[in-house]
């Protein structure tokens, strides 16, 4: 079974995945949060350049994820990534952000299956790297997926990662497993699952329902519980001391990277990690109003000294 880390904007960047691997062992794959493609002839800049810098991903099997509807820019980006030593490139067809969708990117690209097919046929033919796709079922209704899946099945994809919600769902409600099961039956290429695997029971229910599952992408579940992959493999549950060590190492790594803004980044992590605790509302209240590093560190000390894991 392949377990991978999902691309989550602002969360699962290179700092997080490096610290997680140090504390809990490496996963089979890590997907970068989506990267905008540079213009042909230009280089990755800003955050994207840091995400794909080989030094930041050494020892990890990282798959860069691109967000674009421009085939030339996709191929240009894939060429640069191949030169850096990457072995696969992933296309984001799942982002539900209204801003992204309005530009016809992410899940917005699913609105036009004919255009999507032309794009995929072009990039699969010209990309120096195998092309995988992370997709939703459509924009507003599951019935849209039949035509979209037809397109995928005609393409030489390296893999299709299915997040079985539509764009308007966001991350609300339960994912629908039936379209994922249909994809397993029909696809001539490897298929992966992503969505609402928050614990071992969720994972086991999925695999019991679809025994041919070979790859599960973990997102919010592993951000909240960094020991989730270990537990799925039969290892011990998360302990409060190791959660504290993970927190401290992650916070220091963010401080080195972004200084005082590390507090804001850690508050975002706490919005998920609070659910590890028996009284999550008290935990998030303790850290939410912290201002500055010293105040934040005092709040965290109170949490780990007084709170209990669920």
Secondary structure, 3 states (H helix, E strand, C coil): CEEEECCCCCCCCHHHHHHHHHHHCCCCEEECCCEECCCCCCCCCHHHHHHHCHHHHCCCCEEEEEECCCHHHHHHHHHHHHHHCCCEEEEEECCCCHHHHHCCCHHHHHHCHHHHHHHHHHHHHHCCCEEEEEECCCCCCHHHHHHHHHHHHCCCCCEEEEECCCHHHCCCCCCCHHHHHHHHHHCCCEEEEECCCCCHHHHHHHHHHCCCCCEEEECHHHHHCCCHHHHHCCCCCCCHHHHHHHHHHHHHHHHHHHHHHHHHHHHHHHHHHHHHECCHHHHHHHHHCCCHHHHHHHHHHHHHHHCCEC
